[in-house]
Amino acid sequence: MEIEFLKKVDAVFHGQRWLNYIMSAVTWLGEFGAAAIVLAVVLLIIKKTRRAGITVAIALVLDVLIVNVILKNAVNRPRPWTEWAPFIDFYKSVGMRVPTDTSFPSGHAAACFAGAVAVTMCYKLKGLPAIAVAVLVALSRIYLCVHYPTDVLGGVLIGSACGVGAYFIAKAVFRAWDSKKAAGGTDGGDGEKE
């Protein structure tokens, strides 16, 4: 059923070369978590946003562990081109890197949503542009037929959960850190106050 949906996407949209290149550029934002990594680095550089940067970094670590280390290997779902070979020719025609890992869940969607949800948890409405980018990247994975729709949905849900989990982990760490600072100093790592 999902492969039939992707074949319809191919038939309806892939004749639009301009749209193919736009969606290829959009999907690049999720390549190796690029957009989320840049977001974390920018937030980490600015002192005022450093805690949000740490939160996004925690979300990305959780995402990599859950998606790339555990789920992709455990589920081991083949990519759509194993069911319909013309997809691989399409990827090459738009200059896309052909993925070598498994399909479930979408790493692009998971990484983008992990970062976007983490920053949205920190900044509420100010995080909505990051959510918009994550949605576009997720849709691009279906448009380009690199993933089945359920792979992308799985990536969205898992990435979102990583973002929420990271927010609460970071909040607990910051609370402990702030309490320790307020109590009279930081711990130099050996249990002694500096």
Secondary structure, 3 states (H helix, E strand, C coil): CHHHHHHHHHHHHCCCHHHHHHHHHHHHCCHHHHHHHHHHHHHHHCHHHHHHHHHHHHHHHHHHHHHHHHHHHHHCCCCHHHCCCHHHHHHHHCCCCCCCCCCCCCHHHHHHHHHHHHHHHHHHHHHHHHHHHHHHHHHHHHHCCCCCHHHHHHHHHHHHHHHHHHHHHHHHHHHHHHHHHHCCCCECCCCCEC
